[in-house]
Amino acid sequence: MERNKNTSVNTERETPGHVAIIMDGNGRWASERGLERWQGHKEGVETVRRVLEASGEMGIKYLTLYTFSIENWNRPGQEVSMLMSLMVDAILSETDNLMRQQVKVKAIGNLKDLPVDVREKLMDLIRVTASNTGVVLVLALSYGARWEILQAARQLAIDYKEGRVTELEALDVEDFARYLTTDEIPDPDLLIRTSGECRLSNFLLWQIAYTELYFVDKLWPDFEKEDLYLAVQNFRKRERRFGKTGEQINKIE
C-alpha cells in the first residue's frame, strides 16, 4: 500500500495535547476485501504504528486508543480469542519500537477481565516504558464509560462510608474525576472516529464534555498520517469557548 511521506504540519500553532481515537472499521475493511476479520484487525495495528509516530512528530502528548470495549466481549468467541492473541503479539513485537520512540504506555478499563497472559504482558510493557518521556499511549481495554463512572461512584460511596470523604456537598468535578481510571490523564482535546459512524460508543463520556469531535469516513486500516494531520488542522480552526462567548475568548487571547 503506497504511503505519502511528504506531508508536513506546522506545529507552532495550537496542537491538541490529547487526542483520543475510536478505531472503527477493521472488520468491514477485511470483509470488503474478502479477508477474515482478524486480518483487518492485524492491518489496524499497522495504522496504530503510523498514527503513534505522527503524534510524536506533531507534539501530541497523549494518544488514547479505544482498543477493546466492554461490549466487544459479546463478539463471537473465535474473534475475541484472535483479538487477544493479536494483542499479545503486538505488545511483544512493538516493545522495541515503543522504547525507541520513548513512548510511555498506560491502560484504562476493567483490566482484570483480560486473559491472564494478556494482562501480564500488558503490565510488563507498562513497567518497561514507565520512565519514557515521549507520547503517552493510553490503551482503553475492556473499557466502557458507564462502567467507569459507576465504579467511581461506588468507590466514592465506600470512601464516604469509611470516613475518607466527610462532606459530599464540598465535592467538585475535579474531586470526582480522581475516582476515574483516567486520573492524572488530561481530558481529550480532540476525539476522532473513523468508518463514517457518528456516535461515541460508550467511550470517555465524562472526559469529552468539551472535546472537539471529528468524524472521518475512512475505515481504520486506511487511516494515514495525513488524515491525522487533517484532523488537527480542522481542530486548529475551531474556537473552543468552554461556555464563554467568542468575544471573551478573543479578549483573553
C-alpha positions in Angstrom: 0.0 0.0 0.0 1.5 3.3 -1.0 2.1 5.8 1.8 2.7 9.5 1.2 5.6 10.5 3.4 5.9 14.1 2.3 3.1 15.7 4.3 4.3 18.1 7.0 2.4 20.1 9.6 3.1 23.5 11.3 3.5 22.5 14.9 3.9 26.1 16.1 0.1 26.7 16.0 -2.1 25.1 18.6 -1.8 21.4 18.6 -4.2 19.2 20.7 -2.3 18.0 23.8 -4.5 14.9 24.0 -6.1 13.1 21.0 -8.5 10.1 21.5 -9.5 7.8 18.7 -12.3 5.3 18.2 -10.6 3.0 15.8 -13.6 1.7 13.8 -13.8 -0.3 10.6 -11.3 -3.2 10.8 -13.9 -5.9 10.2 -15.5 -4.1 7.3 -12.1 -3.4 5.8 -11.4 -7.1 5.7 -14.9 -8.1 4.5 -14.7 -5.7 1.6 -11.5 -7.5 0.5 -12.8 -11.0 1.1 -10.5 -11.5 4.0 -11.0 -12.8 7.5 -12.0 -10.2 10.1 -8.8 -10.8 12.1 -6.8 -9.7 9.1 -8.5 -6.4 9.3 -7.5 -6.1 12.9 -3.9 -7.0 12.1 -3.9 -4.3 9.4 -5.3 -1.9 12.1 -2.1 -2.5 14.1 -0.1 -1.0 11.3 -2.3 2.1 11.4 -1.7 2.4 15.1 2.1 2.4 14.4 1.6 5.2 11.8 -0.6 7.3 14.0 1.6 7.0 17.0 4.7 8.1 15.0 2.7 11.0 13.6 1.6 12.0 17.1 5.2 12.2 18.2 6.1 14.3 15.2 3.3 16.7 15.8 3.9 17.2 19.5 0.8 15.4 20.7 1.4 14.5 24.4 -1.4 11.9 24.9 -2.9 9.4 22.5 -5.8 7.3 23.8 -7.0 4.4 21.6 -10.3 2.6 22.1 -8.7 -0.8 21.7 -11.3 -3.1 23.1 -14.6 -2.2 24.7 -16.6 -4.0 27.4 -19.3 -4.6 24.7 -16.7 -6.3 22.5 -16.7 -9.3 24.8 -20.1 -10.1 23.2 -18.5 -10.7 19.8 -18.1 -14.3 18.6 -15.7 -16.2 20.8 -13.3 -17.0 18.0 -12.9 -13.3 17.1 -12.4 -12.3 20.7 -9.7 -15.0 21.1 -8.0 -13.9 17.9 -8.0 -10.3 19.1 -6.5 -11.2 22.4 -3.8 -13.2 20.6 -3.1 -10.3 18.3 -2.8 -8.0 21.2 -0.1 -10.2 22.8 1.7 -10.4 19.5 1.5 -6.6 19.1 2.9 -6.0 22.6 5.8 -8.3 22.1 6.7 -7.1 18.6 6.3 -3.4 19.3 8.2 -3.1 22.6 11.5 -2.2 21.0 9.8 0.4 18.7 8.0 2.0 21.7 11.2 2.2 23.6 13.0 3.8 20.6 10.3 6.4 20.4 10.2 6.9 24.1 6.5 6.1 24.3 5.0 5.6 27.7 2.2 3.1 27.9 -0.8 3.3 30.2 -4.0 1.3 30.2 -7.5 2.1 31.4 -10.6 -0.2 31.8 -11.6 -3.3 33.6 -8.2 -5.0 33.1 -8.9 -7.9 35.4 -11.3 -9.3 32.8 -8.4 -9.7 30.3 -6.9 -13.1 29.9 -4.0 -13.7 32.3 -1.3 -13.8 29.6 -2.6 -10.6 28.0 -2.8 -8.8 31.3 0.7 -9.9 32.4 2.4 -8.9 29.2 0.5 -5.6 29.3 1.7 -4.9 32.8 5.2 -5.8 31.8 5.0 -3.3 28.9 3.7 -0.6 31.2 6.6 -1.2 33.7 9.2 -1.2 30.9 8.0 2.1 29.4 7.2 3.8 32.7 10.3 6.1 32.6 9.9 7.1 28.9 9.3 10.8 28.2 7.6 10.8 24.8 4.0 10.3 23.8 1.8 8.8 26.5 -0.1 6.0 24.8 -3.3 5.1 26.7 -4.9 1.8 25.7 -8.6 1.6 26.6 -9.0 -2.2 27.1 -12.2 -3.8 28.3 -13.3 -0.2 28.8 -16.8 1.3 29.0 -17.6 4.8 30.2 -20.7 3.8 32.0 -18.8 1.1 33.8 -16.1 3.6 34.7 -18.5 6.2 36.1 -20.4 3.5 38.1 -17.1 2.2 39.6 -16.1 5.7 40.5 -19.5 6.3 42.2 -19.2 3.0 44.1 -15.7 3.9 45.4 -16.8 7.3 46.4 -19.7 5.7 48.4 -17.2 3.4 50.1 -14.9 6.2 50.9 -17.8 8.2 52.4 -19.0 5.2 54.4 -15.5 4.6 55.8 -14.9 8.2 56.6 -12.3 9.1 54.0 -14.8 11.6 52.5 -16.7 13.6 55.0 -18.5 16.3 53.2 -20.3 15.3 50.0 -21.6 18.8 49.4 -18.0 20.0 49.1 -17.1 17.6 46.3 -16.5 19.2 42.9 -15.9 17.9 39.4 -12.1 17.6 40.0 -12.7 15.6 43.1 -14.9 13.1 41.4 -12.6 12.9 38.4 -9.9 11.5 40.6 -12.0 8.3 41.0 -12.0 7.7 37.2 -9.5 5.4 35.5 -8.2 8.5 33.7 -7.0 10.2 36.9 -3.8 12.2 36.1 -4.6 12.0 32.4 -5.9 15.3 30.9 -9.2 15.3 29.1 -9.0 14.9 25.3 -8.9 18.0 23.3 -9.8 16.1 20.1 -11.7 12.9 19.5 -11.5 11.2 16.1 -13.8 8.4 15.0 -13.2 6.5 11.7 -15.5 4.5 9.4 -18.2 7.1 9.0 -20.1 6.3 12.2 -21.1 9.3 14.2 -21.5 8.0 17.7 -19.4 7.8 20.9 -20.0 4.1 21.7 -19.6 4.4 25.5 -16.1 6.0 25.2 -14.8 8.6 27.7 -18.3 10.1 28.2 -17.2 12.1 31.3 -13.9 13.2 29.8 -15.2 14.5 26.5 -17.6 17.1 27.9 -15.7 19.8 26.0 -13.8 17.8 23.5 -13.9 18.7 19.8 -15.3 15.8 17.7 -14.1 14.8 14.3 -15.6 12.1 12.1 -14.0 10.6 9.1 -15.4 8.2 6.5 -12.2 6.1 6.1 -12.0 2.7 7.7 -9.3 2.5 10.4 -6.8 0.4 8.3 -7.0 3.1 5.6 -6.3 5.9 8.1 -3.0 7.6 7.2 -0.7 10.1 8.9 -2.1 12.7 6.5 -5.6 12.0 7.9 -4.4 12.8 11.4 -2.8 16.0 10.1 -6.1 17.0 8.5 -8.0 16.3 11.8 -5.5 18.5 13.7 -5.7 21.3 11.1 -9.5 21.2 11.4 -9.1 21.4 15.2 -7.0 24.5 14.9 -9.7 26.3 13.0 -12.2 25.8 15.8 -12.9 28.3 18.6 -13.1 26.5 21.9 -15.2 28.6 24.2 -15.9 26.3 27.2 -19.2 28.1 27.9 -17.9 31.6 27.3 -18.6 33.9 24.4 -16.4 34.3 21.4 -15.7 37.9 22.5 -14.5 36.8 25.9 -12.1 34.2 24.4 -10.7 36.6 21.8 -10.2 39.3 24.6 -8.2 36.7 26.6 -6.1 35.8 23.7 
